[in-house]
């Protein structure tokens, strides 16, 4: 009997129950699709989507982590073929010793290859390398009828780009061929500086981000007045062998992060509150150097600081938290300021905020990144939070921006077309490969996808 399980996104909000099936191969995926569950089927990886994209109330959820083989590696061509359930953590542990690194990584390694494509994830290098899909040479997609198509950006552009950012609603990604990044070390050369306010950090990033492969600013969202948006700006490049200390060069490509300790249970009360965040923000800002150049850091330390603790969302308590991520055009930078001011006006606690610059987007109709400023906010759930997020939506829409669907569980369908103007084209492609709506999720029903 298929076990029914209550699922949430990584933020722990909007729980729903579904029958969870964990196939071990393509035949198992086809069998699950052939069941024709009246509530449909959606794929789930490691559950790091913050919203409801990988949930399916009353239906079937395919846990694809059973498809986790690295199938082929070509070091000379810097390519890898992997099943969709392979995590980026596994890819890094396997490939970094061979001198290959993932070209795009989000803030956690605990994301599957299939999930990275379905959400078209981005990282600190979007202004240079774009989103994850830019490095996908091809993928095998099982359609709702059980047939399999091999998709490439040039050979099958409509379905390829509809699948990118398509939240698993065009089919089930079985495997993908990825173009990797040749590296000499598993380290990053990092420049860090404290920046006193929002205008200053945006000016710094605008002026010389192009000199860096990676760039991100941590923003203190509790700072007010002249210190509004004070930040710690961290930028860097992949380290060359000659940039490592001589004693470290013999293990330049070593990558074996320790297994993270786990927060054992969900706290009965939220441990994240204004007083705690204020103390942590002040400590983080003061601890950062005023200016430090050419610091050598490991990949795990630089890219994935939150991976040092497993199940860390449990500290937010039973109500969980929302991650709200927006992007607004470069022509509307004041929208970022107005968002911070709105949060202050309504006394919303922001436990974590990061600011980045996006480069060009992709042809994918539902891909989130677009040229502009992107701000990601972790917000503990409180009773009046929904109204504040509605106000942020209005600011983002007025600026010509959008929110990230992979991190959303509450955005209204009425505003979808304004944020994603090519949605009708995406719907047309989806209907052509799944006319009966076999692929379905809480997100797709909520937004009328």
DRENDO-1510 file (C-alpha; in Angstrom, 1 decimal, always signed):
<recs>
REC; n; res; u; v; w
REC; 1; UNK; +0.0; +0.0; +0.0 .
REC; 2; UNK; +1.4; +3.4; -0.9 .
REC; 3; UNK; +2.1; +5.5; +2.2 .
REC; 4; UNK; +0.2; +8.7; +2.5 .
REC; 5; UNK; +2.4; +11.5; +3.9 .
REC; 6; UNK; +2.0; +15.1; +4.9 .
REC; 7; UNK; +4.4; +17.3; +3.0 .
REC; 8; UNK; +5.4; +20.9; +3.1 .
REC; 9; UNK; +8.0; +23.0; +1.4 .
REC; 10; UNK; +11.3; +23.8; +3.1 .
REC; 11; UNK; +9.7; +26.7; +5.0 .
REC; 12; UNK; +7.2; +24.3; +6.7 .
REC; 13; UNK; +4.0; +26.2; +5.6 .
REC; 14; UNK; +0.9; +25.0; +3.7 .
REC; 15; UNK; +1.0; +21.3; +4.6 .
REC; 16; UNK; -1.0; +18.8; +2.5 .
REC; 17; UNK; -1.1; +15.0; +2.3 .
REC; 18; UNK; -0.4; +12.8; -0.7 .
REC; 19; UNK; +0.5; +9.2; -1.7 .
REC; 20; UNK; +4.3; +9.1; -1.9 .
REC; 21; UNK; +5.8; +6.7; -4.4 .
REC; 22; UNK; +9.6; +6.3; -4.7 .
REC; 23; UNK; +10.4; +4.6; -8.0 .
REC; 24; UNK; +13.9; +3.2; -8.6 .
REC; 25; UNK; +14.0; +3.4; -12.3 .
REC; 26; UNK; +12.1; +4.7; -15.4 .
REC; 27; UNK; +9.8; +1.8; -15.4 .
REC; 28; UNK; +8.7; +2.7; -11.9 .
REC; 29; UNK; +8.0; +6.3; -13.0 .
REC; 30; UNK; +6.0; +5.0; -16.0 .
REC; 31; UNK; +3.9; +2.7; -13.7 .
REC; 32; UNK; +3.1; +5.6; -11.4 .
REC; 33; UNK; +2.0; +7.8; -14.2 .
REC; 34; UNK; -0.1; +5.0; -15.6 .
REC; 35; UNK; -2.1; +4.8; -12.4 .
REC; 36; UNK; -4.0; +8.0; -13.6 .
REC; 37; UNK; -4.6; +9.3; -10.1 .
REC; 38; UNK; -7.6; +11.6; -10.3 .
REC; 39; UNK; -5.7; +14.3; -8.5 .
REC; 40; UNK; -2.7; +13.9; -10.7 .
REC; 41; UNK; +1.0; +13.3; -10.1 .
REC; 42; UNK; +3.9; +15.6; -9.3 .
REC; 43; UNK; +7.6; +15.0; -8.8 .
REC; 44; UNK; +9.6; +15.8; -5.6 .
REC; 45; UNK; +13.3; +15.7; -5.0 .
REC; 46; UNK; +14.9; +16.7; -1.7 .
REC; 47; UNK; +12.1; +19.0; -0.7 .
REC; 48; UNK; +14.1; +22.3; -0.8 .
REC; 49; UNK; +11.5; +24.2; -2.7 .
REC; 50; UNK; +10.2; +26.6; -0.1 .
REC; 51; UNK; +6.6; +26.7; -1.4 .
REC; 52; UNK; +4.0; +24.2; -2.6 .
REC; 53; UNK; +5.5; +23.3; -6.0 .
REC; 54; UNK; +6.3; +19.7; -4.9 .
REC; 55; UNK; +3.1; +19.0; -3.1 .
REC; 56; UNK; -0.1; +17.4; -4.4 .
REC; 57; UNK; -3.0; +17.3; -2.0 .
REC; 58; UNK; -4.9; +14.0; -2.2 .
REC; 59; UNK; -2.9; +12.9; -5.2 .
REC; 60; UNK; +0.4; +11.2; -5.9 .
REC; 61; UNK; +3.9; +12.6; -5.3 .
REC; 62; UNK; +6.9; +10.8; -7.0 .
REC; 63; UNK; +9.9; +10.9; -4.8 .
REC; 64; UNK; +12.6; +10.8; -7.4 .
REC; 65; UNK; +15.6; +10.5; -5.1 .
REC; 66; UNK; +15.7; +6.8; -6.0 .
REC; 67; UNK; +17.1; +7.7; -9.4 .
REC; 68; UNK; +20.5; +8.9; -8.1 .
REC; 69; UNK; +23.2; +7.4; -10.4 .
REC; 70; UNK; +25.9; +9.4; -12.1 .
REC; 71; UNK; +25.9; +7.7; -15.5 .
REC; 72; UNK; +28.8; +9.1; -17.3 .
REC; 73; UNK; +31.7; +11.6; -16.8 .
REC; 74; UNK; +33.8; +13.1; -19.6 .
REC; 75; UNK; +36.6; +15.1; -17.9 .
REC; 76; UNK; +38.1; +16.3; -21.2 .
REC; 77; UNK; +34.8; +17.7; -22.4 .
REC; 78; UNK; +33.8; +18.7; -18.9 .
REC; 79; UNK; +30.4; +17.0; -19.1 .
REC; 80; UNK; +28.4; +14.7; -16.8 .
REC; 81; UNK; +25.3; +12.7; -17.4 .
REC; 82; UNK; +23.3; +12.1; -14.2 .
REC; 83; UNK; +19.9; +10.8; -13.2 .
REC; 84; UNK; +17.4; +13.4; -12.0 .
REC; 85; UNK; +17.5; +12.4; -8.4 .
REC; 86; UNK; +21.3; +13.0; -8.0 .
REC; 87; UNK; +22.0; +15.8; -5.6 .
REC; 88; UNK; +24.4; +18.7; -6.3 .
REC; 89; UNK; +26.2; +17.6; -3.1 .
REC; 90; UNK; +26.8; +14.1; -4.7 .
REC; 91; UNK; +28.0; +15.7; -7.9 .
REC; 92; UNK; +30.4; +17.9; -6.1 .
REC; 93; UNK; +31.8; +15.1; -4.0 .
REC; 94; UNK; +32.2; +13.0; -7.2 .
REC; 95; UNK; +33.5; +15.6; -9.6 .
REC; 96; UNK; +35.5; +18.1; -7.7 .
REC; 97; UNK; +38.4; +15.6; -7.2 .
REC; 98; UNK; +38.4; +15.3; -11.0 .
REC; 99; UNK; +38.7; +19.1; -11.4 .
REC; 100; UNK; +35.0; +19.7; -12.3 .
REC; 101; UNK; +32.6; +21.9; -10.5 .
REC; 102; UNK; +28.9; +22.7; -11.0 .
REC; 103; UNK; +28.7; +26.0; -13.0 .
REC; 104; UNK; +25.7; +27.2; -11.0 .
REC; 105; UNK; +24.8; +26.3; -7.4 .
REC; 106; UNK; +22.1; +27.8; -5.2 .
REC; 107; UNK; +22.6; +28.4; -1.5 .
REC; 108; UNK; +22.3; +24.7; -0.7 .
REC; 109; UNK; +23.9; +21.5; -2.2 .
REC; 110; UNK; +20.9; +19.5; -1.2 .
REC; 111; UNK; +19.1; +20.1; -4.5 .
REC; 112; UNK; +18.6; +17.4; -7.1 .
REC; 113; UNK; +19.5; +17.8; -10.8 .
REC; 114; UNK; +15.9; +17.5; -11.8 .
REC; 115; UNK; +14.8; +20.0; -9.2 .
REC; 116; UNK; +17.5; +22.5; -10.3 .
REC; 117; UNK; +16.2; +22.3; -13.9 .
REC; 118; UNK; +12.5; +22.4; -12.9 .
REC; 119; UNK; +13.0; +25.5; -10.8 .
REC; 120; UNK; +15.8; +26.9; -13.0 .
REC; 121; UNK; +17.9; +27.7; -10.0 .
REC; 122; UNK; +20.4; +30.5; -9.9 .
REC; 123; UNK; +23.5; +31.3; -7.8 .
REC; 124; UNK; +26.0; +34.0; -7.0 .
REC; 125; UNK; +27.3; +34.0; -10.6 .
REC; 126; UNK; +24.1; +34.7; -12.5 .
REC; 127; UNK; +25.5; +38.0; -13.8 .
REC; 128; UNK; +28.3; +35.9; -15.4 .
REC; 129; UNK; +26.9; +32.4; -16.1 .
REC; 130; UNK; +23.2; +32.7; -16.0 .
REC; 131; UNK; +20.9; +30.2; -14.4 .
REC; 132; UNK; +21.3; +26.4; -14.2 .
REC; 133; UNK; +19.5; +25.7; -17.5 .
REC; 134; UNK; +22.1; +27.5; -19.5 .
REC; 135; UNK; +24.4; +24.6; -18.7 .
REC; 136; UNK; +22.0; +21.8; -19.6 .
REC; 137; UNK; +23.1; +20.2; -22.9 .
REC; 138; UNK; +20.1; +17.8; -23.0 .
REC; 139; UNK; +17.6; +15.9; -20.9 .
REC; 140; UNK; +15.3; +12.9; -21.1 .
REC; 141; UNK; +11.7; +13.8; -20.2 .
REC; 142; UNK; +9.0; +11.2; -19.6 .
REC; 143; UNK; +5.7; +12.6; -20.7 .
REC; 144; UNK; +2.4; +11.9; -19.1 .
REC; 145; UNK; +1.7; +9.0; -21.5 .
REC; 146; UNK; +4.9; +7.2; -20.5 .
REC; 147; UNK; +6.8; +8.0; -23.7 .
REC; 148; UNK; +10.3; +9.5; -23.4 .
REC; 149; UNK; +11.7; +12.4; -25.4 .
REC; 150; UNK; +15.2; +13.6; -25.5 .
REC; 151; UNK; +15.2; +17.4; -25.4 .
REC; 152; UNK; +17.9; +19.9; -26.3 .
REC; 153; UNK; +17.8; +23.7; -26.5 .
REC; 154; UNK; +18.2; +23.6; -30.3 .
REC; 155; UNK; +16.4; +20.4; -31.3 .
REC; 156; UNK; +13.3; +20.8; -29.2 .
REC; 157; UNK; +13.3; +24.4; -28.0 .
REC; 158; UNK; +9.6; +24.8; -27.1 .
REC; 159; UNK; +9.4; +21.8; -24.8 .
REC; 160; UNK; +12.9; +22.2; -23.5 .
REC; 161; UNK; +12.3; +25.7; -22.3 .
REC; 162; UNK; +8.8; +25.0; -21.0 .
REC; 163; UNK; +10.4; +22.3; -18.8 .
REC; 164; UNK; +13.0; +24.7; -17.6 .
REC; 165; UNK; +11.3; +26.5; -14.7 .
REC; 166; UNK; +8.2; +24.5; -15.4 .
REC; 167; UNK; +7.9; +23.0; -11.8 .
REC; 168; UNK; +7.6; +19.5; -13.1 .
REC; 169; UNK; +4.4; +20.1; -15.0 .
REC; 170; UNK; +5.5; +19.2; -18.5 .
REC; 171; UNK; +6.8; +15.7; -17.6 .
REC; 172; UNK; +9.2; +13.8; -15.4 .
REC; 173; UNK; +12.9; +14.6; -16.0 .
REC; 174; UNK; +14.7; +11.2; -15.9 .
REC; 175; UNK; +18.3; +12.3; -16.6 .
REC; 176; UNK; +20.3; +15.2; -17.9 .
REC; 177; UNK; +23.6; +16.0; -19.5 .
REC; 178; UNK; +25.3; +19.0; -17.9 .
REC; 179; UNK; +28.3; +21.1; -18.9 .
REC; 180; UNK; +30.5; +21.5; -15.9 .
REC; 181; UNK; +33.1; +24.1; -15.0 .
REC; 182; UNK; +36.8; +23.0; -15.0 .
REC; 183; UNK; +38.6; +24.2; -11.8 .
REC; 184; UNK; +42.0; +23.9; -10.4 .
REC; 185; UNK; +40.9; +23.8; -6.7 .
REC; 186; UNK; +37.9; +23.4; -4.5 .
REC; 187; UNK; +38.4; +26.9; -3.1 .
REC; 188; UNK; +37.3; +30.5; -3.9 .
REC; 189; UNK; +39.3; +33.7; -3.6 .
REC; 190; UNK; +37.1; +36.1; -1.8 .
REC; 191; UNK; +36.9; +39.9; -1.3 .
REC; 192; UNK; +34.8; +41.0; +1.7 .
REC; 193; UNK; +33.8; +44.5; +2.8 .
REC; 194; UNK; +31.3; +46.2; +5.1 .
REC; 195; UNK; +29.0; +48.7; +3.3 .
REC; 196; UNK; +27.2; +51.3; +5.4 .
REC; 197; UNK; +23.8; +51.5; +3.5 .
REC; 198; UNK; +21.7; +50.3; +0.6 .
REC; 199; UNK; +22.7; +53.0; -1.8 .
REC; 200; UNK; +26.4; +52.3; -1.2 .
REC; 201; UNK; +26.1; +48.5; -1.7 .
REC; 202; UNK; +24.1; +48.9; -4.9 .
REC; 203; UNK; +26.6; +51.4; -6.2 .
REC; 204; UNK; +29.5; +49.0; -5.4 .
REC; 205; UNK; +27.8; +46.1; -7.1 .
REC; 206; UNK; +26.9; +48.2; -10.2 .
REC; 207; UNK; +30.3; +49.6; -10.5 .
REC; 208; UNK; +32.5; +46.5; -10.4 .
REC; 209; UNK; +30.5; +43.3; -10.1 .
REC; 210; UNK; +31.7; +42.4; -13.6 .
REC; 211; UNK; +35.2; +42.0; -12.2 .
REC; 212; UNK; +34.0; +39.0; -10.1 .
REC; 213; UNK; +32.6; +35.6; -10.9 .
REC; 214; UNK; +30.5; +35.5; -7.7 .
REC; 215; UNK; +28.8; +38.3; -5.9 .
REC; 216; UNK; +26.3; +38.5; -3.0 .
REC; 217; UNK; +25.4; +41.0; -0.3 .
REC; 218; UNK; +24.0; +40.1; +3.1 .
REC; 219; UNK; +21.6; +42.8; +4.1 .
REC; 220; UNK; +20.7; +43.8; +7.6 .
REC; 221; UNK; +16.9; +44.4; +7.3 .
REC; 222; UNK; +16.5; +45.7; +10.8 .
REC; 223; UNK; +18.8; +48.6; +10.3 .
REC; 224; UNK; +17.0; +51.9; +9.9 .
REC; 225; UNK; +17.5; +55.6; +9.0 .
REC; 226; UNK; +20.8; +56.3; +7.5 .
REC; 227; UNK; +21.9; +52.7; +8.0 .
REC; 228; UNK; +19.0; +51.3; +6.0 .
REC; 229; UNK; +20.2; +48.3; +4.0 .
REC; 230; UNK; +23.7; +48.2; +5.6 .
REC; 231; UNK; +25.4; +45.1; +4.1 .
REC; 232; UNK; +28.3; +42.8; +4.0 .
REC; 233; UNK; +29.4; +42.4; +0.4 .
REC; 234; UNK; +31.2; +39.2; -0.5 .
REC; 235; UNK; +32.6; +38.6; -4.0 .
REC; 236; UNK; +35.1; +36.2; -5.5 .
REC; 237; UNK; +36.5; +33.9; -8.2 .
REC; 238; UNK; +37.4; +30.2; -8.4 .
REC; 239; UNK; +40.9; +29.9; -6.9 .
REC; 240; UNK; +43.8; +28.9; -9.0 .
REC; 241; UNK; +46.3; +26.4; -7.7 .
REC; 242; UNK; +49.0; +29.1; -7.2 .
REC; 243; UNK; +46.6; +31.1; -5.0 .
REC; 244; UNK; +46.4; +28.4; -2.3 .
REC; 245; UNK; +48.9; +28.4; +0.6 .
REC; 246; UNK; +51.8; +26.1; -0.4 .
REC; 247; UNK; +50.8; +23.5; +2.3 .
REC; 248; UNK; +47.3; +23.2; +0.8 .
REC; 249; UNK; +48.2; +22.6; -2.8 .
REC; 250; UNK; +48.7; +18.8; -2.4 .
REC; 251; UNK; +44.9; +18.5; -1.6 .
REC; 252; UNK; +43.7; +21.4; -3.8 .
REC; 253; UNK; +40.7; +19.5; -5.1 .
REC; 254; UNK; +39.7; +17.8; -1.9 .
REC; 255; UNK; +36.0; +18.2; -1.0 .
REC; 256; UNK; +34.5; +16.1; +1.8 .
REC; 257; UNK; +32.2; +18.3; +4.0 .
REC; 258; UNK; +31.3; +16.6; +7.3 .
REC; 259; UNK; +27.7; +15.4; +7.7 .
REC; 260; UNK; +25.8; +18.2; +9.2 .
REC; 261; UNK; +24.3; +17.9; +12.7 .
REC; 262; UNK; +20.5; +18.0; +12.7 .
REC; 263; UNK; +18.1; +20.2; +14.7 .
REC; 264; UNK; +16.3; +17.2; +16.2 .
REC; 265; UNK; +12.7; +18.5; +16.6 .
REC; 266; UNK; +10.6; +21.4; +15.7 .
REC; 267; UNK; +10.8; +24.0; +18.4 .
REC; 268; UNK; +7.4; +24.4; +20.2 .
REC; 269; UNK; +7.9; +28.2; +20.1 .
REC; 270; UNK; +9.8; +30.2; +17.4 .
REC; 271; UNK; +13.4; +30.7; +18.3 .
REC; 272; UNK; +13.7; +33.4; +15.7 .
REC; 273; UNK; +12.4; +36.7; +17.0 .
REC; 274; UNK; +13.3; +40.4; +16.7 .
REC; 275; UNK; +15.6; +40.4; +19.7 .
REC; 276; UNK; +17.6; +37.4; +18.5 .
REC; 277; UNK; +17.8; +38.6; +15.0 .
REC; 278; UNK; +19.0; +42.1; +16.1 .
REC; 279; UNK; +21.8; +40.6; +18.2 .
REC; 280; UNK; +22.8; +38.2; +15.4 .
REC; 281; UNK; +22.7; +40.9; +12.7 .
REC; 282; UNK; +24.8; +43.3; +14.8 .
REC; 283; UNK; +27.4; +40.5; +15.5 .
REC; 284; UNK; +27.5; +39.4; +11.8 .
REC; 285; UNK; +28.0; +43.0; +10.6 .
REC; 286; UNK; +30.7; +43.8; +13.2 .
REC; 287; UNK; +32.4; +40.5; +12.7 .
REC; 288; UNK; +32.9; +41.1; +9.0 .
REC; 289; UNK; +36.1; +42.9; +8.1 .
REC; 290; UNK; +35.8; +46.6; +7.0 .
REC; 291; UNK; +37.7; +45.4; +3.9 .
REC; 292; UNK; +39.6; +42.1; +3.3 .
REC; 293; UNK; +41.1; +41.1; +0.0 .
REC; 294; UNK; +42.2; +37.8; -1.5 .
REC; 295; UNK; +40.9; +35.6; +1.3 .
REC; 296; UNK; +40.9; +31.9; +0.4 .
REC; 297; UNK; +37.7; +30.0; +1.4 .
REC; 298; UNK; +36.4; +26.5; +0.7 .
REC; 299; UNK; +33.5; +26.0; -1.6 .
REC; 300; UNK; +31.2; +24.8; +1.2 .
REC; 301; UNK; +32.0; +27.8; +3.4 .
REC; 302; UNK; +31.5; +30.3; +0.6 .
REC; 303; UNK; +28.4; +28.9; -1.2 .
REC; 304; UNK; +26.5; +26.8; +1.4 .
REC; 305; UNK; +26.8; +28.3; +4.9 .
REC; 306; UNK; +23.3; +27.0; +5.9 .
REC; 307; UNK; +24.2; +23.4; +5.0 .
REC; 308; UNK; +26.3; +23.2; +8.2 .
REC; 309; UNK; +23.0; +22.4; +10.1 .
REC; 310; UNK; +20.4; +20.0; +8.8 .
REC; 311; UNK; +16.7; +20.7; +9.3 .
REC; 312; UNK; +17.5; +24.2; +10.4 .
REC; 313; UNK; +13.9; +25.5; +9.5 .
REC; 314; UNK; +12.8; +23.7; +12.7 .
REC; 315; UNK; +14.1; +26.7; +14.8 .
REC; 316; UNK; +11.2; +28.7; +13.3 .
REC; 317; UNK; +8.7; +26.7; +15.3 .
REC; 318; UNK; +5.4; +25.1; +14.1 .
REC; 319; UNK; +4.3; +28.0; +11.9 .
REC; 320; UNK; +7.5; +27.9; +9.8 .
REC; 321; UNK; +8.8; +30.7; +7.6 .
REC; 322; UNK; +8.4; +32.1; +4.2 .
REC; 323; UNK; +11.1; +32.9; +1.8 .
REC; 324; UNK; +10.0; +35.7; -0.5 .
REC; 325; UNK; +12.2; +36.4; -3.5 .
REC; 326; UNK; +11.7; +39.2; -5.9 .
REC; 327; UNK; +13.5; +40.6; -8.9 .
REC; 328; UNK; +13.0; +44.2; -10.2 .
REC; 329; UNK; +14.6; +45.7; -13.3 .
REC; 330; UNK; +17.8; +47.7; -13.0 .
REC; 331; UNK; +15.8; +50.7; -14.0 .
REC; 332; UNK; +13.7; +50.4; -10.8 .
REC; 333; UNK; +16.3; +50.1; -7.9 .
REC; 334; UNK; +14.2; +52.2; -5.6 .
REC; 335; UNK; +11.7; +49.3; -5.4 .
REC; 336; UNK; +14.2; +47.5; -3.3 .
REC; 337; UNK; +14.3; +50.4; -0.9 .
REC; 338; UNK; +10.6; +50.7; -0.8 .
REC; 339; UNK; +10.3; +47.0; +0.1 .
REC; 340; UNK; +12.7; +47.4; +3.0 .
REC; 341; UNK; +10.7; +50.4; +4.2 .
REC; 342; UNK; +7.5; +48.5; +4.0 .
REC; 343; UNK; +8.9; +45.8; +6.1 .
REC; 344; UNK; +10.0; +48.4; +8.7 .
REC; 345; UNK; +6.6; +50.1; +8.6 .
REC; 346; UNK; +4.8; +46.9; +9.5 .
REC; 347; UNK; +7.5; +45.7; +12.0 .
REC; 348; UNK; +8.2; +42.5; +10.1 .
REC; 349; UNK; +11.2; +40.6; +11.2 .
REC; 350; UNK; +13.6; +39.5; +8.4 .
REC; 351; UNK; +15.8; +36.7; +9.7 .
REC; 352; UNK; +18.0; +36.6; +6.5 .
REC; 353; UNK; +18.2; +38.8; +3.4 .
REC; 354; UNK; +20.5; +38.6; +0.4 .
REC; 355; UNK; +20.8; +40.9; -2.5 .
REC; 356; UNK; +22.3; +40.0; -5.9 .
REC; 357; UNK; +22.4; +41.2; -9.5 .
REC; 358; UNK; +20.9; +39.1; -12.3 .
REC; 359; UNK; +22.2; +39.0; -15.8 .
REC; 360; UNK; +20.2; +38.1; -18.9 .
REC; 361; UNK; +17.4; +35.6; -18.5 .
REC; 362; UNK; +16.5; +32.5; -20.7 .
REC; 363; UNK; +13.7; +31.8; -23.2 .
REC; 364; UNK; +11.9; +29.8; -20.6 .
REC; 365; UNK; +8.5; +31.4; -20.0 .
REC; 366; UNK; +8.4; +30.4; -16.3 .
REC; 367; UNK; +12.0; +31.0; -15.4 .
REC; 368; UNK; +12.4; +33.5; -12.6 .
REC; 369; UNK; +15.7; +35.3; -13.3 .
REC; 370; UNK; +15.6; +38.5; -15.4 .
REC; 371; UNK; +18.1; +41.4; -15.6 .
REC; 372; UNK; +17.8; +43.4; -12.4 .
REC; 373; UNK; +18.1; +43.4; -8.7 .
REC; 374; UNK; +17.0; +40.3; -6.8 .
REC; 375; UNK; +16.3; +40.3; -3.0 .
REC; 376; UNK; +15.5; +37.1; -1.1 .
REC; 377; UNK; +13.9; +37.5; +2.4 .
REC; 378; UNK; +13.4; +34.9; +5.1 .
REC; 379; UNK; +10.3; +35.9; +7.1 .
REC; 380; UNK; +9.1; +34.1; +10.2 .
REC; 381; UNK; +5.3; +33.4; +9.8 .
REC; 382; UNK; +3.2; +35.8; +12.0 .
REC; 383; UNK; -0.5; +36.4; +11.8 .
REC; 384; UNK; -0.4; +39.6; +9.7 .
REC; 385; UNK; +2.4; +38.5; +7.3 .
REC; 386; UNK; +0.1; +37.8; +4.4 .
REC; 387; UNK; -1.1; +41.4; +4.1 .
REC; 388; UNK; +2.5; +42.7; +4.1 .
REC; 389; UNK; +3.4; +40.3; +1.4 .
REC; 390; UNK; +0.5; +41.5; -0.7 .
REC; 391; UNK; +2.0; +45.0; -0.4 .
REC; 392; UNK; +5.3; +43.7; -1.5 .
REC; 393; UNK; +3.6; +42.1; -4.5 .
REC; 394; UNK; +2.1; +45.4; -5.5 .
REC; 395; UNK; +5.5; +47.1; -5.2 .
REC; 396; UNK; +7.2; +44.5; -7.4 .
REC; 397; UNK; +4.4; +44.6; -10.0 .
REC; 398; UNK; +4.5; +48.4; -10.2 .
REC; 399; UNK; +8.3; +48.1; -10.8 .
REC; 400; UNK; +7.8; +45.6; -13.6 .
REC; 401; UNK; +9.2; +42.7; -11.5 .
REC; 402; UNK; +8.2; +39.2; -10.4 .
REC; 403; UNK; +8.4; +36.8; -7.6 .
REC; 404; UNK; +10.0; +33.3; -7.6 .
REC; 405; UNK; +7.3; +30.6; -7.9 .
REC; 406; UNK; +9.6; +27.9; -6.5 .
REC; 407; UNK; +9.6; +29.8; -3.2 .
REC; 408; UNK; +6.0; +30.7; -3.2 .
REC; 409; UNK; +2.8; +29.2; -1.6 .
REC; 410; UNK; +0.5; +32.2; -1.5 .
REC; 411; UNK; +0.8; +34.3; -4.6 .
REC; 412; UNK; -2.6; +35.1; -6.3 .
REC; 413; UNK; -3.3; +33.7; -9.7 .
REC; 414; UNK; -4.8; +37.1; -10.8 .
REC; 415; UNK; -1.4; +38.7; -10.9 .
REC; 416; UNK; +0.5; +35.8; -12.6 .
REC; 417; UNK; +0.2; +37.1; -16.2 .
REC; 418; UNK; +1.6; +40.5; -15.2 .
REC; 419; UNK; +4.7; +38.8; -13.7 .
REC; 420; UNK; +5.1; +36.1; -16.3 .
REC; 421; UNK; +3.7; +37.5; -19.5 .
REC; 422; UNK; +4.5; +34.4; -21.6 .
REC; 423; UNK; +2.4; +32.1; -19.4 .
REC; 424; UNK; -0.1; +31.5; -22.2 .
REC; 425; UNK; +2.6; +30.2; -24.5 .
REC; 426; UNK; +3.8; +27.9; -21.7 .
REC; 427; UNK; +0.3; +26.6; -21.1 .
REC; 428; UNK; -0.1; +25.8; -24.8 .
REC; 429; UNK; +3.1; +23.7; -24.7 .
REC; 430; UNK; +2.0; +22.0; -21.6 .
REC; 431; UNK; -1.4; +21.1; -23.0 .
REC; 432; UNK; +0.2; +19.7; -26.1 .
REC; 433; UNK; +2.1; +17.1; -24.1 .
REC; 434; UNK; -0.3; +16.5; -21.2 .
REC; 435; UNK; -3.9; +17.3; -22.5 .
REC; 436; UNK; -5.5; +15.4; -19.6 .
REC; 437; UNK; -3.6; +17.3; -16.9 .
REC; 438; UNK; -1.9; +14.2; -15.4 .
REC; 439; UNK; +0.9; +16.3; -14.0 .
REC; 440; UNK; -0.6; +18.4; -11.3 .
REC; 441; UNK; +0.4; +20.0; -8.0 .
REC; 442; UNK; -0.8; +22.3; -5.3 .
REC; 443; UNK; +1.0; +25.2; -7.1 .
REC; 444; UNK; -0.5; +24.4; -10.5 .
REC; 445; UNK; -4.1; +24.3; -9.1 .
REC; 446; UNK; -3.6; +27.5; -7.0 .
REC; 447; UNK; -2.2; +29.4; -10.0 .
REC; 448; UNK; -4.3; +27.8; -12.7 .
REC; 449; UNK; -1.3; +26.5; -14.6 .
</recs>
